[in-house]
Amino acid sequence: MVANWGGAAGDDAADAAEVAELVDVLTSAVQCIGAGGQEPIDERLHSALGRRVLNLLRADVIRSWTANGSGQATQIPGILAALEQVREQVEVGWAQHFADRLSGSDGLELLVAIAHDLRSPLTSILFLAETLQREQSGPVNAVQRRQLGLIYGAALGLSSIASDVIELARGGDRLMETEPRPFSVSAILDAVRDIIRPIAEEKRLAVRLLPPNGDYRVGHPVALSRVLLNLTTNALKFTNEGYVEIVAEEVGPAAVRFAVRDSGKGMSADTVITGLFQPLRRAVGRSGHSFSQTGLGLTMCRRLVEAMGSHLQVETRAGWGTRFYFELNLPTCAEPRLEAPGKQVARGRRARTRRDKPAQRDVDTVGTERRR
């Protein structure tokens, strides 16, 4: 293992002598545990390098077992059990070390860096899953299409959490535009629908869009897009049959009420009252209508809505579903020169644009519906 360290670890920062030293330390610990003893774990094993060497050594033992057949069958299980005991002790120390780092002066920067590192590969997974599902790389059967939908939904959920962590670390109420600017409401609704389309297809749910009569408005399109995308993703997640509806309704000369409603089971009053918008809370259980344990998405939505000068509200009834809504002051304007609506959506993905007039009704083949 030491001889092949560079290729196995993909990192030449640690020389073979340092790795060999760690292997000797691990071997000593395994022998002690195998003899029924218990000695303190060497501090060097608590480092990132020590943990990597431990994982590589365990993999090397398993490969050796496989290559040599049953000749060492009586010894290998004991060695693996001892390595597992070492790993448990190392992980406890590493967890404490990581907690200390997070609570330190650079803890917030560390958290944001981790979230950024997660979001980049997840974005690639989203793009590739959608490309495959659309058969742009060749035909797929029904089972494969459903599996790709599950991959897309899981990746979108994780990407949303990573984005929410980054935004909340920055306060959660930062508006990308320093000043209100012209945008198309229907273009934003279309962009949100295009992003969540694979999830709706996989669950066989209809997605209904209802844009306002006055389509072109002046406001903060990036923040609005992020809120609608987050609320719609949540609605799809907790709806098993029926539909999810995104509504933009004119309620005054410049006022537009946005609402995302689902036909799910609805939430209990206790869920709404006891910390629905709390960023850090534990899930009560797996049954019924429950959100992620962190609750970051709804917290971010509420803060962004407040930054736009409104309040995020919720109504829910058993058997009726759940509806989140808020009103914004968005004066009408002439048709502006617009950027691609996908850029307005906070996931940074380019979505297809359809410049339908708000009065049109458009039903497509994936169960999404645009209506008056």
C-alpha positions as CSV (number, residue, x, y, z in Angstrom):
1,M,0.0,0.0,0.0
2,V,2.9,2.4,0.8
3,A,4.5,1.7,-2.5
4,N,1.3,2.6,-4.4
5,W,0.4,5.5,-2.1
6,G,0.5,8.2,-4.8
7,G,-1.8,6.4,-7.2
8,A,-4.2,5.2,-4.5
9,A,-4.5,8.5,-2.7
10,G,-4.3,10.8,-5.6
11,D,-2.2,13.1,-3.5
12,D,1.6,13.4,-3.5
13,A,1.7,15.9,-0.6
14,A,2.4,13.2,1.9
15,D,5.6,11.2,1.3
16,A,5.9,7.4,1.6
17,A,7.8,7.7,4.9
18,E,5.0,9.5,6.6
19,V,2.4,7.0,5.3
20,A,4.6,4.1,6.3
21,E,4.8,5.5,9.8
22,L,1.0,5.7,10.0
23,V,0.6,2.2,8.7
24,D,3.0,1.0,11.5
25,V,0.9,2.9,14.1
26,L,-2.3,1.3,12.7
27,T,-0.7,-2.2,12.7
28,S,0.3,-1.8,16.3
29,A,-3.2,-0.7,17.3
30,V,-4.8,-3.6,15.5
31,Q,-2.5,-6.1,17.1
32,C,-3.2,-4.7,20.5
33,I,-7.0,-4.9,20.0
34,G,-6.6,-8.4,18.6
35,A,-4.7,-9.5,21.7
36,G,-7.6,-8.2,23.9
37,G,-5.8,-5.0,24.9
38,Q,-6.9,-1.4,24.6
39,E,-4.4,1.4,24.2
40,P,-5.1,5.1,23.4
41,I,-5.3,5.9,19.7
42,D,-2.3,7.8,18.4
43,E,-3.1,11.5,17.8
44,R,-1.7,11.3,14.3
45,L,-4.6,9.0,13.3
46,H,-7.1,11.8,14.0
47,S,-5.7,13.8,11.1
48,A,-7.3,13.8,7.6
49,L,-4.2,11.8,6.4
50,G,-4.6,9.3,9.2
51,R,-8.2,8.7,8.3
52,R,-7.4,8.2,4.6
53,V,-4.6,5.8,5.4
54,L,-7.0,3.8,7.6
55,N,-9.6,3.6,4.9
56,L,-7.0,2.6,2.3
57,L,-5.5,-0.1,4.6
58,R,-9.0,-1.5,5.2
59,A,-9.6,-1.7,1.4
60,D,-6.1,-3.3,1.0
61,V,-6.9,-6.0,3.5
62,I,-10.2,-6.8,1.8
63,R,-8.4,-7.0,-1.6
64,S,-5.8,-9.3,-0.2
65,W,-8.5,-11.5,1.3
66,T,-10.2,-11.8,-2.1
67,A,-7.0,-12.5,-4.0
68,N,-5.7,-15.2,-1.6
69,G,-9.0,-17.1,-1.3
70,S,-9.8,-18.9,1.9
71,G,-6.2,-19.2,3.1
72,Q,-6.6,-16.3,5.6
73,A,-10.3,-16.7,6.2
74,T,-9.8,-17.1,10.0
75,Q,-7.6,-14.1,10.4
76,I,-9.2,-11.4,8.1
77,P,-12.5,-11.0,10.0
78,G,-10.6,-10.3,13.2
79,I,-8.3,-7.8,11.5
80,L,-11.3,-6.0,9.9
81,A,-13.1,-5.9,13.3
82,A,-10.1,-4.4,14.9
83,L,-9.8,-1.8,12.1
84,E,-13.5,-1.0,12.6
85,Q,-12.8,-0.3,16.4
86,V,-9.9,2.0,15.5
87,R,-12.1,3.8,12.9
88,E,-14.9,4.3,15.5
89,Q,-12.4,5.9,17.9
90,V,-10.9,8.0,15.2
91,E,-14.3,9.2,13.9
92,V,-15.3,10.3,17.4
93,G,-12.2,12.5,17.6
94,W,-12.7,13.8,14.1
95,A,-16.3,14.7,14.8
96,Q,-15.2,16.7,17.8
97,H,-12.4,18.3,15.8
98,F,-14.9,19.3,13.0
99,A,-17.3,20.7,15.6
100,D,-14.5,22.8,17.1
101,R,-13.7,24.1,13.6
102,L,-17.3,25.0,13.0
103,S,-17.6,26.9,16.3
104,G,-14.3,28.7,15.7
105,S,-13.7,32.1,14.2
106,D,-13.5,30.6,10.6
107,G,-16.5,28.2,11.1
108,L,-18.8,30.1,8.9
109,E,-16.3,30.3,6.1
110,L,-15.7,26.5,6.4
111,L,-19.4,25.8,6.2
112,V,-19.8,28.0,3.1
113,A,-16.8,26.3,1.5
114,I,-18.2,22.9,2.1
115,A,-21.6,23.9,0.6
116,H,-19.8,25.4,-2.5
117,D,-17.9,22.1,-2.9
118,L,-21.2,20.2,-2.8
119,R,-23.1,22.4,-5.2
120,S,-20.7,22.2,-8.1
121,P,-20.9,18.4,-8.7
122,L,-24.6,18.4,-7.9
123,T,-25.1,20.9,-10.7
124,S,-23.3,18.6,-13.1
125,I,-25.5,15.7,-11.9
126,L,-28.7,17.7,-12.6
127,F,-27.5,18.6,-16.1
128,L,-26.5,15.0,-17.0
129,A,-29.6,13.4,-15.5
130,E,-31.9,15.8,-17.4
131,T,-29.9,15.3,-20.6
132,L,-30.2,11.5,-20.3
133,Q,-33.9,11.7,-19.4
134,R,-34.6,13.8,-22.5
135,E,-32.9,11.1,-24.6
136,Q,-30.4,13.6,-25.9
137,S,-27.7,10.9,-25.6
138,G,-29.8,8.0,-26.9
139,P,-33.1,6.2,-26.0
140,V,-34.0,5.2,-22.5
141,N,-36.8,2.9,-21.4
142,A,-39.6,3.8,-18.9
143,V,-37.8,2.3,-15.9
144,Q,-34.6,4.2,-16.7
145,R,-36.5,7.4,-17.2
146,R,-38.1,7.0,-13.8
147,Q,-34.7,6.2,-12.2
148,L,-33.2,9.3,-13.8
149,G,-36.1,11.3,-12.4
150,L,-35.3,10.1,-8.9
151,I,-31.7,11.0,-9.4
152,Y,-32.6,14.5,-10.6
153,G,-35.0,15.0,-7.7
154,A,-32.5,13.9,-5.1
155,A,-29.7,16.1,-6.6
156,L,-32.0,19.1,-6.8
157,G,-32.9,18.7,-3.2
158,L,-29.3,18.5,-2.1
159,S,-28.3,21.4,-4.4
160,S,-31.1,23.5,-2.9
161,I,-29.9,22.8,0.7
162,A,-26.3,23.7,-0.3
163,S,-27.5,27.0,-1.8
164,D,-29.7,27.7,1.2
165,V,-26.7,27.2,3.5
166,I,-24.7,29.7,1.5
167,E,-27.5,32.3,1.5
168,L,-28.3,31.9,5.1
169,A,-24.6,32.2,6.0
170,R,-24.8,35.6,4.3
171,G,-27.9,36.6,6.2
172,G,-30.5,35.0,3.9
173,D,-32.0,38.4,2.9
174,R,-29.6,39.6,0.3
175,L,-31.2,40.8,-2.9
176,M,-29.0,40.2,-6.0
177,E,-30.3,43.4,-7.6
178,T,-29.4,46.6,-5.8
179,E,-32.3,48.3,-7.5
180,P,-35.7,47.0,-8.9
181,R,-35.6,46.2,-12.6
182,P,-38.0,45.2,-15.3
183,F,-38.8,41.5,-15.8
184,S,-41.4,39.1,-17.1
185,V,-43.5,37.2,-14.5
186,S,-44.5,34.5,-17.0
187,A,-40.9,33.9,-18.0
188,I,-40.0,33.3,-14.3
189,L,-42.9,30.9,-13.9
190,D,-41.9,29.0,-17.0
191,A,-38.2,28.8,-15.8
192,V,-39.3,27.4,-12.4
193,R,-41.6,24.9,-14.2
194,D,-38.7,23.7,-16.5
195,I,-36.4,23.1,-13.5
196,I,-38.9,21.1,-11.5
197,R,-40.4,19.3,-14.6
198,P,-38.4,16.0,-14.1
199,I,-39.7,15.7,-10.5
200,A,-43.3,16.3,-11.6
201,E,-42.9,13.7,-14.4
202,E,-41.5,11.1,-12.0
203,K,-44.4,11.6,-9.6
204,R,-47.0,12.1,-12.3
205,L,-48.2,15.4,-10.9
206,A,-49.7,18.3,-12.9
207,V,-48.0,21.7,-12.6
208,R,-50.4,24.6,-13.2
209,L,-49.2,28.1,-14.0
210,L,-51.4,31.2,-13.7
211,P,-49.5,34.4,-14.7
212,P,-51.0,37.9,-14.2
213,N,-52.6,39.9,-17.0
214,G,-49.9,42.5,-16.7
215,D,-46.9,40.3,-17.4
216,Y,-44.0,42.9,-17.4
217,R,-43.2,44.3,-14.0
218,V,-40.5,46.1,-12.0
219,G,-39.1,44.3,-9.0
220,H,-36.4,41.8,-7.9
221,P,-36.7,38.8,-10.2
222,V,-33.8,36.7,-8.8
223,A,-35.2,36.8,-5.2
224,L,-38.7,36.1,-6.5
225,S,-37.5,33.2,-8.6
226,R,-35.6,31.6,-5.7
227,V,-38.7,31.8,-3.4
228,L,-41.0,30.3,-6.0
229,L,-38.6,27.5,-6.9
230,N,-38.0,26.6,-3.2
231,L,-41.7,26.6,-2.4
232,T,-42.6,24.6,-5.5
233,T,-39.9,22.0,-4.8
234,N,-41.3,21.6,-1.3
235,A,-44.8,21.3,-2.7
236,L,-43.8,18.5,-5.1
237,K,-41.9,16.7,-2.5
238,F,-44.9,16.3,-0.2
239,T,-47.6,15.7,-2.8
240,N,-48.2,12.2,-3.9
241,E,-51.1,12.7,-6.3
242,G,-52.9,15.6,-7.9
243,Y,-51.2,18.9,-8.7
244,V,-49.1,21.8,-7.7
245,E,-50.2,25.3,-8.7
246,I,-48.1,28.5,-9.0
247,V,-50.3,31.5,-9.2
248,A,-49.5,35.2,-9.8
249,E,-52.7,37.1,-9.3
250,E,-53.3,40.9,-9.7
251,V,-54.9,42.2,-6.5
252,G,-54.4,45.9,-7.1
253,P,-53.0,48.5,-9.6
254,A,-49.4,47.4,-8.8
255,A,-49.9,44.6,-6.3
256,V,-49.4,40.9,-7.3
257,R,-50.2,38.0,-5.0
258,F,-48.0,35.0,-5.5
259,A,-49.1,31.6,-4.2
260,V,-47.8,28.0,-4.4
261,R,-50.5,25.5,-3.5
262,D,-50.3,21.7,-3.5
263,S,-53.0,19.0,-3.2
264,G,-51.2,17.1,-0.6
265,K,-52.4,16.0,2.9
266,G,-51.9,19.4,4.5
267,M,-50.1,20.2,7.8
268,S,-51.3,20.1,11.3
269,A,-51.8,23.3,13.3
270,D,-49.0,22.2,15.6
271,T,-46.6,22.0,12.7
272,V,-47.4,25.5,11.6
273,I,-47.3,27.0,15.1
274,T,-44.2,25.3,16.5
275,G,-41.4,26.5,14.4
276,L,-42.3,25.9,10.7
277,F,-39.9,28.7,9.7
278,Q,-37.2,27.8,12.2
279,P,-33.8,27.2,10.4
280,L,-32.6,24.5,12.7
281,R,-35.1,22.0,14.1
282,R,-35.5,18.2,14.2
283,A,-38.1,16.4,12.2
284,V,-40.9,15.1,14.4
285,G,-41.3,11.9,12.4
286,R,-41.4,10.4,8.9
287,S,-45.2,10.2,8.6
288,G,-47.4,13.0,7.4
289,H,-46.3,16.4,6.2
290,S,-42.8,17.1,7.4
291,F,-40.0,19.3,6.1
292,S,-36.2,18.7,6.2
293,Q,-34.6,18.6,9.6
294,T,-32.8,21.9,9.0
295,G,-35.8,23.9,7.6
296,L,-33.3,26.1,5.7
297,G,-35.5,26.6,2.6
298,L,-38.5,28.1,4.3
299,T,-36.4,30.3,6.5
300,M,-34.6,31.7,3.4
301,C,-37.9,32.1,1.6
302,R,-39.4,34.1,4.5
303,R,-36.3,36.4,4.7
304,L,-36.2,37.0,1.0
305,V,-39.9,37.9,0.9
306,E,-39.4,40.3,3.8
307,A,-36.4,41.8,2.0
308,M,-38.8,42.5,-0.9
309,G,-41.2,44.3,1.5
310,S,-43.8,41.6,2.2
311,H,-44.6,38.6,4.5
312,L,-44.7,34.9,3.7
313,Q,-48.0,33.4,4.9
314,V,-49.3,29.8,5.0
315,E,-52.8,28.2,5.0
316,T,-53.4,24.5,5.3
317,R,-56.2,22.1,5.9
318,A,-56.3,18.3,6.2
319,G,-57.4,16.8,2.9
320,W,-57.1,20.2,1.1
321,G,-53.4,20.7,0.9
322,T,-51.1,23.6,1.7
323,R,-50.7,27.1,0.2
324,F,-47.9,29.5,0.8
325,Y,-48.5,33.1,-0.4
326,F,-47.3,36.7,-0.3
327,E,-48.0,40.0,-2.0
328,L,-45.5,42.2,-3.7
329,N,-45.7,45.8,-5.0
330,L,-44.7,45.3,-8.7
331,P,-45.5,48.2,-11.0
332,T,-46.2,47.4,-14.6
333,C,-43.9,48.5,-17.3
334,A,-43.3,48.2,-21.1
335,E,-41.8,45.0,-22.5
336,P,-38.1,45.2,-21.5
337,R,-35.1,43.6,-23.1
338,L,-34.8,40.5,-20.9
339,E,-32.0,38.2,-20.1
340,A,-32.6,34.5,-20.3
341,P,-35.1,33.6,-17.5
342,G,-33.0,30.7,-16.4
343,K,-30.4,33.2,-15.2
344,Q,-33.0,34.8,-13.0
345,V,-33.6,31.5,-11.2
346,A,-31.2,31.0,-8.4
347,R,-30.0,27.6,-9.4
348,G,-27.9,29.1,-12.1
349,R,-29.4,26.9,-14.8
350,R,-30.5,28.0,-18.2
351,A,-34.2,27.2,-18.8
352,R,-36.2,27.3,-22.0
353,T,-38.3,30.4,-22.5
354,R,-41.8,30.5,-24.0
355,R,-43.1,34.0,-24.7
356,D,-46.8,33.0,-24.5
357,K,-49.2,35.8,-23.7
358,P,-50.7,35.5,-20.2
359,A,-54.1,34.9,-21.7
360,Q,-53.0,31.7,-23.5
361,R,-53.7,28.2,-22.1
362,D,-50.9,25.8,-22.8
363,V,-51.0,22.1,-21.9
364,D,-48.0,20.1,-22.8
365,T,-47.1,16.4,-22.7
366,V,-45.6,16.3,-19.2
367,G,-48.7,17.1,-17.3
368,T,-47.9,20.8,-16.8
369,E,-50.6,23.3,-17.5
370,R,-50.7,27.0,-18.1
371,R,-54.0,28.6,-17.8
372,R,-56.0,31.7,-17.3
